[in-house]
Amino acid sequence: MDSALTLDRIHFAFTITYHYLFPQLTMGLALLILVLKSIAIRKNDDRYNQAARFWARIFAVNFAFGVITGIPMEFQFGTNWARFSKYAGGVIGQTLAMEGVFAFFLESSFLGLFVFGEKRLGRLGHWCSALMVFIGSWLSGYLIVATDAWMQHPVGYAVAEDGSVYLSSFWELLLNPWAIWQYLHTMGGAVVTGAFVMAALGSFYVLSGKQREYGKLFVKVGIIAAAIACVFQIFPTGDAQGKMIGHNQPATLAAMEGLFKTEAGAPLVIIGQPNTAEQKLDNPIRIPRMLSFLTYQRWEAEVRGLDSFPRDQWPDNIPLLYFSYHIMVGLGTIFIAITLVAVFLLWRKRLFESRWMMWVLMLSVPLPYIANTAGWTTAEIGRQPWLVYGLMRTHEGFSPTVSSGNVMFTLLGFMGMYFVLGILFLYLIWREVEHGPKLLAAQIATEAAGREQ
C-alpha cells in the first residue's frame, strides 16, 4: 500500500476520532438538558432548572471544542482526499453544506440564547431555546450520518460524463434507509455517553460530599436515561443495523463475526481470535445457530463466510474490524448490566448508600467513549476496501500530489495541537465541575440582585 495513502488514512482516522469525542457528548446532553428543563417546568422545581443551566455550560465548552476540531476535517477532503472530493463532491457536498448552513447555525444561535438570555426569554421562551438547541444538534448529526450512509450504501446518484457522480434525487439521499438506522443507532450511543457522564459526575458529587443534592439528581436522571438508551441500542437500532449490513455488505458481516467459512445455522461468536493466515477463529466461544437467526430470523439460514467472496473484496484489516465490533458489543452488554443494577438500587431506595455502585458509575465514564469509537471503527473499517461502497476503492480517492512527508508533518502538528487542546478542555471542564450548579445558582442570584439595585 502506498505510504502516502496509509498516512492519509491514519491522519483522517486521528482527526475524526478526536473530534467525535465532543459531538457525542453534545448530542447526548442536548436531549438531557431539554428533559431537565421540561421537568423543571412540570414540577415547578428550580433544582432541575439549575441543573439544566449547569449542563448547558458543560455543553457550551464541549460544543466549542467540537467546532475547533471539526473544521479541519472539512479541509482534509480537499487536501488529503482530492480525488474523492472531485468524484463524490456533487453528492456529499449537499449534506455537508446543509449541516453547516442550517443545523450548525441553528444550534449555535439558540445555544447563545439559552446560556445568556433566560431573563429576557422567560420560562417558556427558555424552554423553546433548549428545544431548538436539541433540534439543531440532532439535525446536524443526521446530515453528517446521511453523508457517511451514502458512502456505505450509495443511492440517489447518477454518473456524469467525466466519471464523477452527481445528485439525481435529493430525497433518496436524505431518506437513505441505511442513514435512518445508522442515525438512530448513533444518537442512541450519544445519549448513552451523555447519560453516563451525567451519572458519573453525580456520583462524584455524592462520594465527595460536594453538592450532594445535585449529585443525587444527576445520578437519578443519568441512570434512567442510560438504561433506556442502552436497550434502544440493542433493539431496534442495533438489530436493524446488523440486518442492514448482512443484506448489503455480507463480506463485512462475515469479517465482523470471524466467519471464514459459509455455514448453514451459523453460530454467534462471543469471544475468539481471528487467525487470517489459517482462516479460522482461535479459542472461540460460540452460541450455536444464533447468527443465522439474528440475521435472517431462521435457525438454519445460510450465512455467507469470507470464503464466498474474492480476496480483494475482504475488509483489509479483519482483526481490527473483528475486535472493534466485539469491544462495542461487549461494552454495550456491560452498560446494560450497570444500569439495570443501578435502577434496581434506585427503586429499592438504596442507590445513594451503595458507595460501590457510586464508584462503578463514576469510573465507567470513559467506557461510552470507547464503545462509540469502536462502533465507528467497525463501520469505517467494515466498508473497506471501498471508499464509496461498490463504486470507488479507497486507494483511488487520495491526493496523489501530496507526499507522505507532507502528510506526516501535518499529522504530527495536529497531534501536538490537539494535545494542548485536550489539556485546555480538561481544565475548563474541571473548573465548571468545581463550581457546580450550586455556585452557579448563587452567582445568578447575586447578578439579579445587582441589577435590581
N, C-alpha and C positions, 0 to 999 in steps of 0.2 A: 504494500500500500504506500502511496506517495506520502513522504514525511510532512509536506505542507498540508495535505488533506487530513492526516492524523492530528496535526496540531490545530487545524481549523475546528475539528470536531471536539477536541479537548477544550479549546477556547470557548466555544459556544456552550458546551456542557457546564463549564465552570461558571460562566456569567449567568446562565439561566437557572442553574441550581441555587446559586447565591441569591439571585433576585427573588426566586419563588419562596424563600424563607419569609418574605414580607407580605406579599399578596394573600397567601393562605391565611394569615392571621387577620388581615384587614377584612377579608370577605367573611370570615367566621365571626369576628367581632361586630360587623355591620348588623348582622341578624340579632346578635345577643344584646346590643345596645338598644335596638328597636324593641326587643322583648322587655328590657328593663324600663324603658320609657312607658311602654303600654301598661305594665304592672303598676308603675308609679301613679298613672292617671286613674286606673281602675280601682286601686286600693286607697288612693289619696295618701300614699306613704312616701315621704320625702327621702327616705333612705334609698329607695330604688332610683330616685331622680339623681341623688348624689353619686350613686354607683354608675349611672349612665354618663354623668359628667366626667367622672374619673376615667372610665374606659374610653371615652372619646379622646382624652388627652393621650392615652396609650395608642389609640388608633391613629391620631394625627402624626405622632412620631414615626410610627410604623409606615404610614402612608407616604410620608416624605422620603423615607429611605427606599421604599418601593419605586418611587418616581426616579430617584437618583440612579438606582441600579437597573431600571427598566429601559431608560432612554438609549444607553449604549447598545442594547440588543437590536434595536431598530436599525442602527447604523451598520451592525455586523452583517445584515442581509446584503448590503451593498459592498462592504469592504471584503468580507471573507467568503461570501456565497453569491457572487455576482451572476454566475450562470443560472443559478436557481432563481434569482430575482428577475432576471430577464425572461426566463421561461414561464414562471408562475405569477409574476407580479400583477398581471391582468386579472387574476382571481383573488389572491390573498391580499392584494392592496386594498380591496373593498372593505373587508372586515377590519383590517388593521387601522385604516383611516377612520372608520366609524368608531372604533374603540377610542381613538384619541380625540376626535372632534365631539362626539356625543357623550359617551359614558364617562370618560376621564373628567371633562369639564363639569358635567352634572355632579359627579361625586365630589370633586374638589370645591366647587362653589357652595354646595349645601353643607359641606363639612365646615367651611368657614362660618356659615350662618349658625350651625349647631353649636360650635365651640364658643363663638363670640356674641351671638345675637339673641340669647334666650330672653333677656329682659324686654327687648323690643318685640319679639315674636309672640310672647305669651305661651301658655301651656300647649294649646292645640297647634300653634304655628311651630313650636319647637319640636313637637312630635312629628309633624309633617316634614320638617327638615331631616329628622332621623330616618324617616321613611325614604326620602329622596336619596340620602347617602347610601342606604341599603340597596335601592334600585340601581343607582349609578354603579356601585361596587359589583353587584351581581350581573348587571348588563355588560360591564367591562369584561368580567370573567367569561360570559357567554361568547362574546365576539372573539376573544383570544382562543377559546376552546374550539369555536367553529373554524378558525384558521387551521389549527392543528388537525381537526377532524377531516378537513378536506385533504390534507396530506396523507391521512390514514385511509380515507375512503373517498376518492375524488368523484364529485357529482357536479352537475350544472355547468359544464365547461365545453368549449369547442376548441379545435386546433386551428391556428392561423396558418397562413401560407409559409411563414418563416419557421414553423415548427413549435412556436410558443403557444400557450393556451390562454384563452380569454373567457370571461364570464358569459355564459349563454342564458342562465336562469338564476337570478338573484335569490329567489325563494328556495330553490333547490339547495343552494349553498347554505342559506341561513337555517333551513329546516332539515339538513342532512341527518338521517336517523342516527348515524354514528355520533354526531355532535350532541344530540339531545341526551343520550345515555351517558356519554363521556362527561358532559357538563353536570348532570345531576350527581354523578359519582365524584367529580371534582369538588363541587360545592359541599357535598356531604363530608368529604375529607377536610375542607376548610373549617366547617362547623366543629368537627372533632378537635382540630387544633385550637380554635378559639375557646371551646368549652374546657379543654384540658388546661390551657393557660389560665383561664379564669379560676378553675378549681384549684390549680397549683398555687396561685397567688393567695387565694383564700386560705388554703392550708398553711401557708407560710405565716399569714397574719394570726391564725388560730394558735399555731405552735409557739410563735414568738410572744404571744400575748398582746401584740400591737393591733389596735383597731379590730378587736376580736368580733365585734358585732358585724362589721362589714365583711370580715373574713368568712363568717358563717353564711352570710348572704351569697357571697361569691361561690362558695363550695356548693351550696344548695342548687343555685341556678346552673352552675357548670356541670355537675354530675348528671342532672336530669337531661340537659341538652345533649351531653356526650352520650348518654345511654340511647336516646332516640336516634341520634346521628349514626352511632355505630351499627345499630340494627338496620338502618336505612342503607348503610354501605354494603351490607350483605345481600339484603333483598329489599327492594327490587333492583337497585342500581348495579351492584356487583354481579349479580346473576345475569342481568341483561347485557352488561358489557362483556362478560365472558362468552355468552352465546354469540354476540356480535363478532367477536374475534374468531370463534370457532367456525362461523359460516363464511366470513370474509377474509380471514388471514389464518387458514388452518396450519400453515407451517409455523407461525408464531405460537399458536396454542400448543403444538407438539413440543416446541422448544421450551416453553414456559413450564410444561408438565414433565419434561425429561422423557418424552415418549419417542423413542428412537424407532420402534417397530409398530407398524399398523396392527391394531388389535380390535377384535370384537369383544365387548364387555371390558373396556379399558379401565384399569384401576386409577384411583386418585392417589398421588404420591404425597405423603405427609412430610417425609424427610428423605434425603439421599444426596449423593454427589454425582453430578453428570460426568461421565467419562466419554468425551467426544472421540478419543482415539479408538476405543473399542465399541463405541456406540451403545452404551448401556449406562444404567444407574448403579453406582456402588452403594452398598449398605442401605437399600431402600426399605421404608416402611410404607405399606400401601393399604388403601381401602378398596377391596375388590369391586370392580364394575361401576364404581361411583362416578368416574369421569364421563363414561358413556351416558349415565343417567342425567348428570348435571348439564351436559352439552346438548343432548338430543332427547331427553326425557324417556329413554328406553334403556333398560339394563344391558341388553345385548347389542346395542348400536355399535357400529364400527367407527372408530376414531382413527383418522389417518396419522401415522407416525412420520418422522422425518425421512424415513426410507422411501416414502412415496413422492418425494419432491427432489428435483435436481439439486445438487450441492450448491450451485450458485444462487439458489433461492432460499437457502437456510439463513436465519439470522447470523450475523458474523461474529457474535460473542455469546454463544449459548450458555456458558457458565454464569456470566454476569446477568443475563436475562433470567435464567432459572432462579438464581439466588435473590435477585431483586424482587421477583414475584413472590417467592416464598417468605421473604422478610416482611413484605407488605401484608400478606395473608396472616402470617404468624403474629405480627403486632396487632392486627385487627382483632384476632381472637383474644389476645391479652387485654385489649381495650374493653371488650365486652365483659370479660371476667371482672376487671377492676370496677367498671361502672355498675354492674349488677350487684356486686358485694356492697359498694358504696350506697346505692339506692336502697338496698335491703337494710343496711345500718341506719340510714336516714329514716326509713319507715318505722324502725324499731326505736327511734329516738336515742340511738347510741353512737351515732357517727362522730360527733364532736368530742366524745370522751374516748374514742378509739384512736389513740395517738399513732398507732402503727398504720392505720388507714390514712391518716393525715400525711404521714411520711411517704406512703406509697403514692398518693396523689401529687405531692409536691415534687418527688423525684422522677415522676413519669413525664414531666413536661417536655423533655426532648423527643420522646418517642413518636408523637404525631408528626413532627417534622421529618423524622427518619422514614416513617411509613409513607408520607406524601411524596418524599423524594424517591423512595423505592418504587412507588406507583408510577410516577412519571418516567423513571428509568425503564421500567417494564414497557411502557407504551412506546417510548422512542427507540430503545434497542430492539424491541419486537418488530418495529416497522422495517428495520434494516433487512437486506441491503438497499432498500428503496428510500429515496428522499420524498418522492410522491409515489405512493404505493401503486405499482404496476405501470407507472409512466416514466419515472426518472430515477435512476440509481444515484446513490449518494456521491460516488466518485465523479459523476457528471455535473455536479452542481456547485463545486467550489470555485474560487477565483484563481485561475492558473497563473496570473501575473504577479500575485502576492507571494513572495518567497517564504520558506519556512522560518528563516531568520527574522523577517518582519513580524510574523505571527508570534514567534516565541518572545520577541521584545515586548509586544503589546500584552501578551498573556502575563508575563512577569510584572509588567506595570499595573495591570488590573489586579493581580493578586496583592501587590503592595498597597494599592489604594483601598481595596476592599477590606484589607486587614485593619487599616486605620479607621475606615467607616464602621467596621464591626465594633471596635473599641468605643467609638463615639456613640454608637447606637446603645450599647450596653450601659454606658454612663447615663445617657438621657433617660432610659427606661428605669434604671435603678433610682435615679433622682425622683421620678414620679412615684415609684413604689415606696420610697422612704417618706414622701409627703403623704401619700394615701388619700382616700376620699374624705377623711375627717378634716385634715388640714385644708384641703381644697374647699370644703364647705365653710370653714372658718374664714378663709380668705375672701370668699364670695360675700359672706355676711359683713365683713369689715368694709369691703368696697361699696356695698349697698348703703351702709351707714354713712360712709364718707360722702356719697352723692346726695343723701338726704340733708346733710348739714350744709 
